[in-house]
Structures are given as C-alpha cells and as structure tokens.
Amino acid sequence: MPKFKQEIFLDQQTIRSFAGVRGRVKAAVAKQPRSVSLSEALAQSQKFRAVIVTAK
Amino acid sequence: MRFPKLAEGSEHLVLFDGATSEVVKITLPRTYGDYYEIVADRISQFDCTPAEYLLRMHWWEELFSTAPAPIGMTESGQIVSRQRFIQGDPLPPQETVDQFLVEAGAVAVRQSCWLWKKVEIDSRVEIWIGDARSDNFVSAAGEIIPIDIRIWGVPVPAKSQ
C-alpha cells in the first residue's frame, strides 16, 4: 500500500501533541557534553554491541 | 576525509567525526530503511524509498528532535547524514522506552515487536513508529533520547460525509 502519497507535511496538531516529549529530549541533549572523544564514543559503541551479543 | 567506524547496522555504516562530536551515517547500498504493516494479522516488512527515508528524518526531527540531518548522497545513491553523538546509557530498560512512547501519546500496535502508532483525531495521517527497541535509544540526563527510529505515515481514509 502506498504510504506517503501527498501526505508529506504533518498536521500542526500532531506536532503540538509531541511537544512535551520533544521539549524533554531537547533539554536532555542540551546537557550533553559539547565534545566527545573517539575513545568515549567507541567505548559506548562497544558496550552497546557487547550487550546485544549477550542478549542473544 | 576519513572517519573511524563506530558500527554497522542493517541500514547504515556509522562513522565518528571527532572534530564535531557527530556521527556520520551512510545508508548501505540500495538500502533506505523499512516500514511495517499488519497484513493478515502478521507484521510484514517493506523497503522504503529514498524519499521515504528522507521523510523519516524530517518527521523524526519535527516530533522528537535529534534526527540525523541529511547532507548529501554518494554517486551510488547512498544517503549521507550527520547526527550529534549522544553520550549516555546505550541500552535503557525497554519499559522506560515504552513509557516514553506512551507519554508521546503513542499506542502499541505490537509492543512485543516494538511497533507503535500515534493517531490524532481528524488527522489525515497516522504516525507509525517502528523498531522502537531499547538499543535504538539512549538514556541521558534522566531522559530517553531516540538515536535510531523508524517513522512513517499511513494516510487515514477521509470520513464519509
């Protein structure tokens, strides 16, 4: 079934209904460190993979 | 330009740009994500087009923020995007993620299959959210942050007058 057709833009009502969680996400992101090192990023990525492997 | 590889999933190669603390996502060849439908009471998976992949980014940003920003396409048609690297717990409890979606007003279509939707009264389109697994979210600053979700729209048939 074609999904999008002409429905590219979201209703304003839909956007407004997500405003609460969107605001919380933006606030949490604003608290993020401005700089992340490669080792930190890799460590998180490795942890992610390790957890997934364990979960399987 | 060369970036170290962070991960490779079913949709993307994920690289890390240390200068900007961003991830660079490159879609895998001839891959632009998936969407799901319930067909005969079973979940069926379908390939998205490049346009649908870009819409997903657009809607993700409008609804949640944190979406990757498309920046271009390779000669072979792979879409390249950039997204801020989110530092935090990379595997929040699934219950916490589900609660986050409930607070967004979504209802589970098949919670066990990480498939949700948001229905608005009188809206022309239902928003479906797929692959809402905990490993596609990060927990940081006490909040759940989506880092890789699938969003698509399903047109709602016009009501007969």
Backbone of each chain as ProteinMPNN parsed JSONL, in Angstrom:
{"seq_chain_A": "MPKFKQEIFLDQQTIRSFAGVRGRVKAAVAKQPRSVSLSEALAQSQKFRAVIVTAK", "coords_chain_A": {"N_chain_A": [[0.85, -1.196, 0.0], [0.667, 2.169, -0.908], [2.221, 4.683, 1.044], [2.909, 7.359, 1.695], [2.133, 9.183, -0.306], [0.609, 12.183, -0.958], [0.966, 13.134, 1.515], [3.023, 14.735, 2.934], [3.592, 16.669, 4.804], [3.259, 17.078, 8.282], [0.363, 17.282, 10.384], [-0.258, 20.255, 12.227], [-1.407, 19.861, 14.667], [-0.535, 17.308, 15.319], [2.213, 17.725, 15.585], [2.19, 19.494, 17.73], [1.203, 17.819, 19.69], [3.326, 16.238, 20.294], [4.951, 17.907, 21.587], [5.629, 17.937, 24.298], [7.322, 15.644, 24.882], [9.262, 16.18, 23.027], [10.337, 18.568, 23.933], [11.461, 17.705, 26.323], [13.388, 15.917, 25.384], [15.039, 17.655, 23.958], [15.951, 19.25, 26.035], [17.421, 17.402, 27.507], [19.397, 16.769, 25.668], [20.657, 19.191, 25.508], [22.121, 19.186, 27.812], [24.18, 17.572, 27.257], [27.677, 16.697, 26.933], [29.815, 18.977, 25.204], [31.863, 18.106, 23.722], [32.932, 15.006, 22.568], [35.095, 12.35, 22.897], [36.828, 10.131, 20.612], [37.512, 7.728, 21.833], [35.683, 7.615, 23.922], [33.305, 7.52, 22.495], [33.679, 5.132, 21.098], [33.85, 3.382, 23.237], [31.261, 3.449, 24.255], [29.938, 2.479, 22.069], [31.059, -0.069, 21.876], [30.175, -1.15, 24.25], [27.488, -1.18, 23.767], [27.376, -3.049, 21.666], [28.347, -5.287, 23.002], [26.402, -5.751, 24.893], [24.27, -6.371, 23.26], [25.168, -8.711, 22.02], [25.379, -10.33, 24.253], [22.735, -10.398, 24.954], [21.659, -11.968, 22.991]], "CA_chain_A": [[0.0, 0.0, 0.0], [1.467, 3.394, -0.86], [2.055, 5.245, 2.379], [3.042, 8.791, 1.873], [1.36, 9.913, -1.303], [0.818, 13.629, -0.859], [0.956, 13.498, 2.935], [4.406, 14.974, 3.325], [3.684, 17.517, 5.988], [2.474, 16.642, 9.433], [-0.586, 18.254, 10.928], [0.246, 21.031, 13.367], [-1.931, 19.217, 15.871], [0.357, 16.188, 15.634], [3.474, 18.282, 16.083], [1.944, 20.038, 19.076], [0.973, 16.743, 20.659], [4.632, 15.694, 20.656], [5.776, 18.997, 22.11], [6.122, 17.609, 25.637], [8.496, 14.77, 24.834], [10.3, 16.853, 22.236], [10.984, 19.524, 24.826], [12.291, 16.962, 27.285], [14.557, 15.394, 24.657], [15.942, 18.78, 23.655], [16.585, 19.676, 27.29], [18.433, 16.408, 27.856], [20.51, 16.908, 24.722], [21.375, 20.429, 25.856], [23.03, 18.89, 28.93], [25.239, 16.697, 26.774], [28.992, 17.334, 26.78], [29.983, 19.563, 23.877], [32.884, 17.361, 22.987], [33.032, 13.579, 22.897], [36.291, 11.805, 22.24], [36.627, 8.879, 19.881], [37.559, 6.591, 22.767], [34.402, 7.58, 24.634], [32.285, 7.068, 21.552], [33.917, 3.714, 20.842], [33.516, 2.622, 24.444], [29.805, 3.316, 24.31], [29.555, 1.61, 20.968], [31.467, -1.429, 22.236], [29.272, -1.594, 25.312], [26.231, -1.452, 23.082], [27.478, -4.324, 20.948], [28.526, -6.361, 23.972], [25.101, -6.032, 25.497], [23.438, -7.039, 22.263], [25.657, -10.079, 21.862], [24.986, -11.058, 25.461], [21.288, -10.582, 24.947], [21.308, -13.051, 22.077]], "C_chain_A": [[0.885, 1.246, 0.0], [1.182, 4.148, 0.429], [1.985, 6.758, 2.371], [2.174, 9.599, 0.915], [1.655, 11.413, -1.177], [1.0, 14.087, 0.588], [2.373, 13.728, 3.445], [4.48, 15.73, 4.645], [2.775, 16.998, 7.097], [1.482, 17.721, 9.834], [0.06, 18.987, 12.096], [-0.209, 20.414, 14.683], [-1.024, 18.062, 16.303], [1.673, 16.698, 16.208], [3.302, 18.81, 17.504], [1.802, 18.923, 20.11], [2.281, 16.084, 21.088], [5.496, 16.721, 21.387], [6.384, 18.651, 23.473], [7.381, 16.76, 25.602], [9.625, 15.431, 24.038], [11.078, 17.838, 23.112], [11.909, 18.837, 25.818], [13.548, 16.424, 26.604], [15.552, 16.519, 24.396], [16.672, 19.247, 24.918], [17.69, 18.7, 27.692], [19.645, 16.523, 26.943], [21.332, 18.156, 25.046], [22.362, 20.208, 26.997], [24.19, 17.999, 28.506], [26.578, 17.436, 26.74], [29.169, 17.833, 25.341], [30.947, 18.743, 23.034], [32.922, 15.921, 23.491], [34.233, 13.022, 22.158], [35.953, 10.511, 21.511], [36.613, 7.695, 20.845], [36.253, 6.476, 23.544], [33.292, 7.047, 23.715], [32.433, 5.581, 21.271], [33.53, 2.867, 22.04], [32.015, 2.408, 24.53], [29.319, 2.356, 23.231], [29.894, 0.154, 21.275], [30.528, -1.997, 23.29], [27.933, -2.002, 24.703], [26.296, -2.822, 22.403], [27.582, -5.498, 21.911], [27.191, -6.75, 24.591], [24.221, -6.792, 24.515], [23.87, -8.493, 22.086], [25.238, -10.921, 23.058], [23.503, -11.383, 25.427], [20.88, -11.729, 24.035], [21.65, -14.391, 22.695]], "O_chain_A": [[1.775, 1.358, 0.843], [0.032, 4.241, 0.857], [1.096, 7.355, 2.979], [1.556, 10.589, 1.307], [2.804, 11.845, -1.278], [1.166, 15.278, 0.855], [2.857, 12.985, 4.298], [5.332, 15.453, 5.489], [1.66, 16.539, 6.847], [1.726, 18.913, 9.648], [0.831, 18.404, 12.859], [0.511, 20.442, 15.681], [-0.777, 17.862, 17.492], [2.18, 16.166, 17.196], [4.155, 18.6, 18.366], [2.227, 19.066, 21.257], [2.335, 15.441, 22.137], [6.634, 16.435, 21.759], [7.519, 19.028, 23.765], [8.389, 17.109, 26.216], [10.802, 15.252, 24.352], [12.304, 17.927, 23.041], [12.999, 19.326, 26.114], [14.639, 16.469, 27.173], [16.757, 16.354, 24.589], [17.853, 19.593, 24.876], [18.755, 19.108, 28.155], [20.784, 16.39, 27.391], [22.551, 18.169, 24.877], [23.33, 20.955, 27.135], [25.079, 17.705, 29.306], [26.617, 18.651, 26.544], [28.727, 17.19, 24.389], [30.854, 18.697, 21.807], [32.943, 15.67, 24.696], [34.372, 13.199, 20.948], [34.925, 9.884, 21.767], [35.809, 6.774, 20.699], [35.771, 5.372, 23.796], [32.461, 6.234, 24.121], [31.443, 4.852, 21.211], [32.963, 1.784, 21.897], [31.554, 1.31, 24.843], [28.423, 1.541, 23.448], [29.113, -0.748, 20.973], [30.137, -3.163, 23.236], [27.337, -3.015, 25.07], [25.39, -3.644, 22.546], [26.999, -6.559, 21.687], [26.897, -7.93, 24.783], [23.518, -7.732, 24.887], [23.034, -9.392, 22.011], [24.803, -12.063, 22.912], [23.069, -12.471, 25.809], [19.869, -12.389, 24.277], [21.428, -15.432, 22.075]]}, "seq_chain_B": "MRFPKLAEGSEHLVLFDGATSEVVKITLPRTYGDYYEIVADRISQFDCTPAEYLLRMHWWEELFSTAPAPIGMTESGQIVSRQRFIQGDPLPPQETVDQFLVEAGAVAVRQSCWLWKKVEIDSRVEIWIGDARSDNFVSAAGEIIPIDIRIWGVPVPAKSQ", "coords_chain_B": {"N_chain_B": [[38.493, 12.871, 3.177], [38.491, 11.126, 6.201], [36.982, 8.943, 8.469], [36.77, 7.239, 11.61], [35.237, 4.037, 12.055], [32.259, 3.422, 13.792], [30.114, 1.654, 14.037], [28.112, -0.825, 12.336], [25.02, -1.307, 11.022], [21.85, -2.733, 10.091], [20.977, -0.909, 8.328], [22.753, 1.242, 8.088], [26.145, 2.393, 7.717], [28.091, 3.523, 10.318], [29.953, 6.231, 11.189], [32.445, 8.17, 12.991], [32.882, 11.539, 13.666], [35.256, 13.172, 15.111], [35.943, 15.836, 15.318], [33.638, 17.312, 15.385], [32.089, 15.956, 17.13], [30.1, 14.292, 16.129], [28.067, 11.714, 14.65], [28.45, 10.161, 11.522], [26.295, 9.008, 9.234], [25.887, 6.564, 6.787], [23.859, 5.286, 4.403], [23.439, 1.828, 3.68], [24.309, 0.205, 0.567], [21.693, 0.473, -1.768], [19.758, 0.501, 0.202], [17.286, 1.863, 2.19], [16.031, 1.836, 4.593], [13.165, 0.475, 6.364], [9.62, -0.149, 6.464], [6.663, -1.125, 8.242], [3.776, -3.167, 8.062], [0.599, -4.375, 9.15], [-0.433, -7.291, 7.989], [-2.861, -9.563, 7.301], [-2.993, -10.126, 10.011], [-0.36, -10.383, 10.684], [2.962, -9.077, 11.033], [4.365, -7.398, 8.384], [7.238, -6.6, 6.504], [8.508, -3.907, 4.609], [10.446, -2.405, 1.998], [11.741, 0.908, 2.211], [11.614, 3.824, 0.136], [14.122, 6.122, -1.193], [12.999, 8.699, -0.857], [11.151, 8.272, 1.167], [12.857, 7.591, 3.212], [14.095, 10.062, 3.653], [11.881, 11.561, 4.433], [11.352, 10.321, 6.814], [13.512, 11.237, 8.385], [12.849, 13.917, 8.477], [10.349, 13.95, 9.768], [11.027, 12.737, 12.19], [12.718, 14.701, 13.259], [10.9, 16.795, 13.567], [9.093, 15.758, 15.445], [10.534, 14.622, 17.604], [13.03, 15.814, 17.751], [16.643, 15.585, 17.508], [17.142, 14.135, 15.169], [19.057, 12.663, 12.481], [20.699, 14.845, 10.186], [20.223, 15.087, 6.825], [22.851, 15.29, 4.455], [23.751, 14.802, 1.951], [24.344, 12.748, -0.966], [25.903, 9.799, -2.118], [27.69, 8.901, -5.148], [26.724, 6.456, -5.788], [24.241, 6.457, -4.735], [23.887, 6.322, -1.99], [22.644, 7.625, 0.998], [23.873, 10.265, 2.922], [24.212, 11.348, 6.217], [24.315, 13.509, 9.116], [24.603, 13.379, 12.653], [24.25, 14.361, 15.986], [26.423, 12.959, 18.394], [25.192, 11.104, 21.014], [25.831, 10.868, 24.325], [25.603, 8.453, 26.829], [23.635, 6.057, 28.704], [23.631, 3.273, 26.764], [21.692, 1.344, 26.525], [18.86, 1.562, 27.597], [16.28, 0.458, 29.919], [13.724, -1.495, 28.376], [11.135, -1.057, 29.259], [11.211, 1.57, 30.091], [11.637, 2.916, 27.732], [9.273, 2.25, 26.421], [7.469, 3.56, 28.078], [8.18, 6.171, 27.559], [7.276, 6.413, 24.929], [4.559, 6.096, 25.335], [4.067, 8.403, 26.789], [4.437, 10.172, 24.776], [2.123, 9.927, 23.544], [1.664, 7.754, 22.012], [0.371, 4.58, 20.98], [0.6, 1.102, 21.479], [0.996, -0.956, 18.701], [1.999, -3.516, 18.167], [3.467, -4.323, 20.817], [5.403, -6.15, 21.615], [6.822, -6.419, 19.356], [7.956, -4.031, 18.984], [6.482, -2.017, 17.76], [4.633, 0.847, 17.191], [2.022, 3.359, 17.2], [0.68, 6.626, 16.493], [-2.265, 8.243, 16.764], [-4.222, 10.851, 15.685], [-7.098, 12.786, 16.348], [-9.128, 13.562, 13.643], [-6.902, 13.842, 12.04], [-5.029, 13.572, 8.997], [-3.276, 11.603, 8.684], [-1.801, 8.72, 10.099], [0.782, 8.353, 12.472], [3.328, 6.124, 12.432], [5.584, 4.253, 14.376], [8.41, 2.403, 14.287], [10.549, -0.383, 15.179], [11.212, 0.314, 17.755], [13.114, -0.375, 19.744], [15.014, -0.841, 22.775], [17.742, -0.532, 22.311], [17.87, 1.334, 20.377], [17.668, 3.719, 21.525], [18.965, 6.134, 23.814], [19.766, 6.603, 27.19], [19.995, 9.526, 28.936], [20.806, 12.185, 31.108], [18.579, 11.66, 32.616], [16.604, 11.261, 30.794], [14.964, 9.823, 27.937], [16.365, 9.348, 24.815], [15.868, 9.302, 21.43], [17.882, 7.608, 19.065], [17.918, 6.161, 16.799], [15.364, 5.599, 15.028], [12.427, 4.429, 13.328], [10.122, 6.022, 11.353], [7.008, 6.48, 9.87], [4.274, 7.405, 7.741], [0.802, 6.668, 7.621], [-1.779, 7.108, 5.53], [-4.95, 8.289, 6.533], [-8.103, 7.18, 5.665], [-10.452, 9.433, 4.216], [-13.237, 10.574, 6.08], [-16.557, 9.598, 5.422], [-19.07, 11.861, 4.424]], "CA_chain_B": [[38.067, 12.875, 4.563], [38.413, 9.765, 6.731], [36.439, 8.869, 9.827], [36.744, 5.875, 12.147], [33.93, 3.38, 12.051], [31.717, 3.094, 15.107], [29.223, 0.498, 13.989], [27.408, -1.064, 11.078], [23.758, -1.983, 11.286], [21.144, -3.255, 8.922], [20.671, 0.2, 7.426], [23.801, 2.26, 7.96], [27.508, 2.398, 8.236], [28.123, 4.657, 11.24], [31.308, 6.727, 11.409], [32.505, 9.194, 14.037], [33.662, 12.737, 13.361], [35.686, 13.687, 16.407], [36.05, 17.304, 15.309], [32.321, 17.896, 15.679], [31.374, 15.02, 18.022], [28.907, 13.833, 15.427], [28.186, 10.5, 13.866], [28.133, 10.295, 10.098], [25.61, 7.791, 8.832], [25.813, 6.338, 5.341], [22.986, 4.131, 4.167], [24.061, 0.732, 2.947], [23.884, 0.258, -0.84], [20.306, 0.094, -2.128], [19.002, 0.329, 1.448], [16.775, 3.136, 2.707], [15.189, 1.533, 5.741], [11.978, -0.358, 6.179], [8.416, 0.138, 7.238], [5.94, -2.351, 8.56], [2.311, -3.152, 8.032], [-0.057, -5.585, 9.622], [-1.117, -7.958, 6.882], [-3.418, -10.84, 7.763], [-2.658, -10.246, 11.435], [1.077, -10.571, 10.869], [3.753, -7.908, 10.654], [5.126, -7.546, 7.154], [8.257, -5.561, 6.354], [8.658, -3.441, 3.237], [11.563, -1.475, 1.802], [11.426, 2.319, 1.988], [12.288, 4.502, -0.969], [14.942, 7.229, -0.685], [12.142, 9.803, -0.406], [10.581, 7.896, 2.466], [13.951, 7.695, 4.188], [14.267, 11.487, 3.969], [10.709, 11.97, 5.216], [11.554, 9.795, 8.172], [14.385, 12.186, 9.079], [12.1, 15.166, 8.654], [9.328, 13.763, 10.809], [11.753, 12.469, 13.437], [13.164, 15.98, 13.803], [9.747, 17.592, 13.998], [8.394, 15.158, 16.578], [11.384, 14.313, 18.759], [14.365, 16.41, 17.575], [17.792, 14.643, 17.484], [17.243, 13.341, 13.939], [20.185, 12.954, 11.595], [20.422, 15.833, 9.142], [20.782, 14.633, 5.543], [23.764, 16.282, 3.881], [24.055, 14.525, 0.557], [24.194, 11.381, -1.479], [27.075, 9.362, -2.869], [27.408, 8.633, -6.559], [25.978, 5.194, -5.902], [22.904, 6.616, -4.178], [23.821, 6.149, -0.54], [22.345, 8.904, 1.646], [24.802, 10.588, 3.999], [23.624, 12.298, 7.183], [25.093, 13.767, 10.329], [23.77, 13.389, 13.852], [25.051, 14.554, 17.196], [26.639, 11.767, 19.191], [24.566, 11.224, 22.327], [26.552, 10.071, 25.306], [24.736, 8.036, 27.923], [23.438, 4.614, 28.803], [23.192, 2.902, 25.419], [20.648, 0.317, 26.498], [17.918, 1.794, 28.699], [15.276, -0.609, 30.011], [12.655, -1.397, 27.373], [9.943, -0.496, 29.902], [11.381, 3.022, 30.125], [11.414, 3.372, 26.356], [7.836, 2.127, 26.148], [6.797, 4.638, 28.814], [8.474, 7.39, 26.797], [6.37, 6.442, 23.773], [3.209, 6.327, 25.873], [3.986, 9.825, 27.131], [4.326, 10.904, 23.499], [0.757, 9.736, 23.061], [1.607, 6.61, 21.103], [-0.222, 3.339, 21.483], [1.298, -0.051, 20.9], [0.348, -1.807, 17.704], [2.535, -4.793, 18.644], [4.53, -3.888, 21.725], [6.471, -7.148, 21.636], [7.587, -6.259, 18.109], [8.445, -2.643, 19.009], [5.722, -1.283, 16.748], [3.719, 1.777, 17.84], [1.48, 4.383, 16.32], [0.048, 7.787, 17.107], [-3.448, 8.596, 15.994], [-4.816, 12.117, 16.095], [-8.469, 12.988, 15.879], [-9.259, 14.381, 12.435], [-5.661, 13.954, 11.275], [-5.068, 12.885, 7.706], [-2.244, 10.571, 8.629], [-1.347, 8.097, 11.346], [2.226, 8.276, 12.582], [3.772, 4.816, 12.919], [6.966, 4.238, 14.863], [8.846, 1.014, 14.302], [11.891, -0.715, 15.67], [11.419, 1.129, 18.966], [13.819, -1.214, 20.719], [15.788, -0.035, 23.714], [19.082, -0.218, 21.802], [17.773, 2.468, 19.459], [17.514, 4.895, 22.365], [19.996, 6.311, 24.83], [19.296, 7.274, 28.396], [20.952, 10.563, 29.352], [20.205, 13.283, 31.888], [17.275, 11.236, 33.096], [15.632, 11.28, 29.699], [15.153, 8.869, 26.843], [16.661, 10.089, 23.593], [15.931, 8.4, 20.267], [19.053, 7.782, 18.207], [17.71, 5.451, 15.528], [13.995, 5.09, 14.992], [11.782, 4.438, 12.009], [8.834, 6.715, 11.407], [6.363, 6.634, 8.571], [2.88, 7.808, 7.837], [-0.21, 5.875, 6.937], [-2.916, 8.006, 5.315], [-6.238, 7.878, 7.083], [-9.15, 7.45, 4.669], [-11.368, 10.529, 4.574], [-14.535, 10.12, 6.577], [-17.678, 9.925, 4.535], [-19.919, 12.921, 4.989]], "C_chain_B": [[37.926, 11.424, 5.049], [37.901, 9.813, 8.159], [36.514, 7.427, 10.312], [35.322, 5.335, 12.214], [33.489, 3.057, 13.479], [30.912, 1.801, 15.066], [28.704, 0.322, 12.571], [26.155, -1.855, 11.392], [23.129, -2.479, 10.014], [20.872, -2.173, 7.893], [21.872, 1.067, 7.094], [25.183, 1.732, 8.299], [27.588, 3.654, 9.1], [29.574, 5.016, 11.541], [31.275, 7.812, 12.473], [33.418, 10.327, 13.603], [34.037, 13.401, 14.682], [35.733, 15.204, 16.459], [34.737, 17.957, 15.693], [31.528, 17.066, 16.688], [30.046, 14.591, 17.406], [29.154, 12.448, 14.848], [27.799, 10.834, 12.431], [27.527, 8.958, 9.671], [25.549, 7.72, 7.307], [24.935, 5.11, 5.121], [23.745, 3.063, 3.387], [23.536, 0.736, 1.51], [22.471, -0.282, -1.041], [19.44, -0.166, -0.899], [18.575, 1.699, 1.964], [15.798, 2.903, 3.859], [13.942, 0.748, 5.347], [10.78, 0.296, 6.854], [7.639, -1.15, 7.378], [4.44, -2.121, 8.419], [1.802, -4.444, 8.65], [-0.845, -6.152, 8.445], [-1.561, -9.335, 7.371], [-2.944, -11.159, 9.183], [-1.18, -10.548, 11.695], [1.807, -9.322, 10.415], [4.548, -8.229, 9.396], [6.051, -6.347, 6.996], [8.418, -5.208, 4.882], [9.824, -2.459, 3.164], [11.047, -0.053, 1.618], [12.172, 2.82, 0.751], [13.218, 5.573, -0.388], [14.093, 8.396, -0.167], [11.546, 9.5, 0.966], [11.638, 7.95, 3.569], [14.145, 9.159, 4.613], [13.079, 12.017, 4.762], [10.829, 11.515, 6.671], [12.437, 10.743, 8.991], [13.623, 13.46, 9.431], [11.084, 15.038, 9.796], [9.966, 13.512, 12.17], [12.175, 13.799, 14.073], [11.977, 16.804, 14.318], [9.12, 17.045, 15.281], [9.282, 14.997, 17.808], [12.638, 15.18, 18.846], [15.392, 15.268, 17.545], [17.931, 13.833, 16.196], [18.55, 13.641, 13.207], [19.762, 13.984, 10.544], [21.028, 15.348, 7.833], [21.687, 15.713, 4.944], [24.107, 15.981, 2.428], [23.894, 13.065, 0.212], [25.457, 11.023, -2.252], [26.685, 9.098, -4.321], [26.595, 7.36, -6.738], [24.622, 5.256, -5.195], [22.784, 6.366, -2.691], [23.619, 7.527, 0.107], [23.26, 9.085, 2.856], [24.134, 11.605, 4.921], [24.547, 12.428, 8.384], [24.144, 13.883, 11.507], [24.678, 13.565, 15.064], [25.227, 13.226, 17.928], [26.06, 11.991, 20.575], [25.277, 10.284, 23.287], [25.604, 9.703, 26.446], [24.662, 6.53, 28.001], [22.884, 4.121, 27.474], [22.088, 1.846, 25.39], [19.695, 0.529, 27.676], [16.898, 0.661, 28.771], [14.16, -0.405, 28.985], [11.401, -0.768, 27.981], [10.015, 1.03, 29.915], [11.147, 3.621, 28.741], [9.922, 3.334, 26.024], [7.063, 3.246, 26.845], [6.997, 5.979, 28.11], [7.511, 7.519, 25.618], [4.927, 6.673, 24.222], [3.031, 7.81, 26.199], [3.951, 10.706, 25.885], [2.929, 10.752, 22.91], [0.606, 8.557, 22.117], [0.927, 5.426, 21.788], [0.464, 2.178, 20.774], [0.42, -0.732, 19.861], [0.719, -3.256, 18.028], [3.735, -4.445, 19.523], [5.708, -4.859, 21.718], [7.343, -7.074, 20.384], [8.04, -4.816, 17.928], [7.751, -1.76, 17.962], [4.614, -0.476, 17.421], [3.104, 2.692, 16.791], [0.839, 5.486, 17.137], [-1.102, 8.198, 16.205], [-4.024, 9.888, 16.556], [-6.243, 12.188, 15.563], [-8.439, 13.938, 14.688], [-7.942, 14.568, 11.676], [-5.785, 13.165, 9.976], [-4.095, 11.725, 7.645], [-1.976, 10.014, 10.029], [0.174, 8.07, 11.334], [2.576, 6.911, 13.157], [5.25, 4.904, 13.288], [7.381, 2.775, 14.992], [10.243, 0.846, 14.833], [12.231, 0.083, 16.921], [12.008, 0.262, 20.077], [14.709, -0.349, 21.586], [17.166, 0.319, 23.167], [19.053, 0.862, 20.725], [17.511, 3.777, 20.203], [18.697, 4.949, 23.329], [19.352, 7.007, 26.016], [20.369, 8.262, 28.838], [20.202, 11.672, 30.062], [18.784, 12.931, 32.306], [16.203, 11.195, 32.025], [15.972, 10.202, 28.671], [15.317, 9.663, 25.551], [16.724, 9.111, 22.416], [17.173, 8.678, 19.423], [18.887, 7.055, 16.875], [16.308, 4.856, 15.535], [13.443, 5.198, 13.573], [10.4, 5.054, 12.164], [8.271, 6.788, 9.998], [4.901, 6.982, 8.795], [1.974, 6.864, 7.079], [-1.428, 6.78, 6.762], [-4.196, 7.423, 5.902], [-7.307, 8.173, 6.03], [-10.082, 8.555, 5.146], [-12.698, 9.953, 5.03], [-15.626, 10.51, 5.591], [-18.591, 10.94, 5.214], [-21.332, 12.423, 5.223]], "O_chain_B": [[37.31, 10.598, 4.376], [38.344, 10.636, 8.959], [36.343, 6.496, 9.525], [34.354, 6.073, 12.402], [34.249, 2.493, 14.266], [31.023, 0.96, 15.958], [28.842, 1.204, 11.724], [26.223, -2.944, 11.962], [23.793, -2.628, 8.988], [20.575, -2.464, 6.734], [22.005, 1.565, 5.976], [25.353, 0.773, 9.052], [27.193, 4.733, 8.659], [30.327, 4.204, 12.079], [30.207, 8.317, 12.82], [34.568, 10.111, 13.222], [33.229, 14.104, 15.289], [35.579, 15.794, 17.528], [34.73, 19.046, 16.267], [30.415, 17.44, 17.058], [29.016, 14.536, 18.078], [30.293, 12.058, 14.591], [26.938, 11.676, 12.175], [28.177, 7.915, 9.743], [25.204, 8.692, 6.635], [25.246, 4.021, 5.606], [24.586, 3.37, 2.543], [22.432, 1.22, 1.261], [22.116, -1.351, -0.545], [18.5, -0.959, -0.952], [19.407, 2.587, 2.15], [14.863, 3.676, 4.065], [13.713, 0.416, 4.184], [10.924, 1.177, 7.702], [7.928, -2.143, 6.709], [3.93, -1.021, 8.632], [2.492, -5.464, 8.666], [-1.809, -5.546, 7.977], [-0.748, -10.156, 7.796], [-2.556, -12.283, 9.502], [-0.805, -10.925, 12.805], [1.343, -8.6, 9.533], [5.303, -9.201, 9.349], [5.682, -5.218, 7.318], [8.459, -6.085, 4.02], [10.144, -1.776, 4.137], [10.037, 0.166, 0.95], [13.224, 2.296, 0.384], [13.111, 5.897, 0.795], [14.431, 9.009, 0.846], [11.453, 10.382, 1.819], [11.346, 8.308, 4.709], [14.335, 9.449, 5.794], [13.252, 12.834, 5.667], [10.461, 12.225, 7.607], [12.143, 11.019, 10.154], [13.743, 13.998, 10.532], [10.984, 15.905, 10.663], [9.493, 14.022, 13.186], [12.009, 13.998, 15.276], [12.055, 17.428, 15.377], [8.66, 17.823, 16.117], [8.829, 15.213, 18.932], [13.247, 15.271, 19.912], [15.009, 14.098, 17.557], [18.762, 12.927, 16.136], [19.084, 14.746, 13.305], [18.622, 13.989, 10.08], [22.248, 15.212, 7.744], [21.338, 16.893, 4.928], [24.693, 16.821, 1.745], [23.379, 12.265, 0.993], [26.013, 11.862, -2.962], [25.505, 9.076, -4.67], [25.867, 7.208, -7.719], [23.935, 4.242, -5.067], [21.673, 6.213, -2.182], [24.339, 8.476, -0.203], [23.402, 8.194, 3.693], [23.565, 12.596, 4.463], [25.42, 11.596, 8.631], [23.036, 14.408, 11.388], [25.753, 12.971, 15.136], [24.274, 12.458, 18.061], [26.403, 12.969, 21.239], [25.317, 9.071, 23.085], [24.885, 10.559, 26.962], [25.499, 5.816, 27.449], [21.78, 4.506, 27.088], [21.604, 1.497, 24.314], [19.718, -0.236, 28.64], [16.676, -0.027, 27.775], [13.711, 0.718, 28.756], [10.685, -0.031, 27.303], [8.995, 1.704, 29.767], [10.544, 4.685, 28.598], [9.381, 4.265, 25.427], [6.125, 3.81, 26.282], [6.092, 6.814, 28.072], [6.994, 8.602, 25.345], [4.169, 7.373, 23.551], [1.984, 8.397, 25.924], [3.491, 11.846, 25.934], [2.598, 11.374, 21.901], [-0.441, 8.376, 21.497], [0.921, 5.308, 23.013], [0.852, 2.282, 19.61], [-0.745, -1.041, 20.113], [-0.155, -4.115, 18.147], [4.859, -4.295, 19.042], [6.865, -4.446, 21.803], [8.456, -7.599, 20.356], [8.461, -4.427, 16.839], [8.368, -0.876, 17.366], [3.769, -1.027, 18.126], [3.584, 2.792, 15.662], [0.502, 5.307, 18.307], [-0.913, 8.467, 15.018], [-4.281, 9.998, 17.755], [-6.542, 11.709, 14.469], [-7.798, 14.988, 14.732], [-7.882, 15.381, 10.753], [-6.556, 12.21, 9.884], [-4.083, 10.959, 6.682], [-1.933, 10.756, 11.009], [0.785, 7.793, 10.302], [2.153, 6.584, 14.265], [6.047, 5.543, 12.601], [6.76, 2.009, 15.729], [11.018, 1.798, 14.925], [13.377, 0.48, 17.129], [11.475, 0.18, 21.183], [15.111, 0.743, 21.186], [17.712, 1.365, 23.518], [20.102, 1.259, 20.218], [17.18, 4.798, 19.601], [19.337, 3.936, 23.614], [18.503, 7.885, 25.858], [21.513, 7.879, 29.083], [19.1, 12.049, 29.664], [17.902, 13.789, 32.346], [15.015, 11.103, 32.335], [17.11, 9.746, 28.565], [14.509, 10.537, 25.237], [17.547, 8.195, 22.413], [17.479, 9.828, 19.107], [19.634, 7.309, 15.93], [16.104, 3.735, 16.0], [13.939, 5.962, 12.745], [9.614, 4.64, 13.016], [8.983, 7.121, 9.051], [4.375, 6.862, 9.902], [2.338, 6.33, 6.031], [-2.046, 7.178, 7.75], [-4.477, 6.231, 5.78], [-7.403, 9.304, 5.553], [-10.455, 8.612, 6.318], [-13.215, 8.992, 4.461], [-15.616, 11.596, 5.011], [-18.841, 10.874, 6.417], [-22.183, 13.179, 5.693]]}, "name": "protein", "num_of_chains": 2, "seq": "MPKFKQEIFLDQQTIRSFAGVRGRVKAAVAKQPRSVSLSEALAQSQKFRAVIVTAKMRFPKLAEGSEHLVLFDGATSEVVKITLPRTYGDYYEIVADRISQFDCTPAEYLLRMHWWEELFSTAPAPIGMTESGQIVSRQRFIQGDPLPPQETVDQFLVEAGAVAVRQSCWLWKKVEIDSRVEIWIGDARSDNFVSAAGEIIPIDIRIWGVPVPAKSQ"}
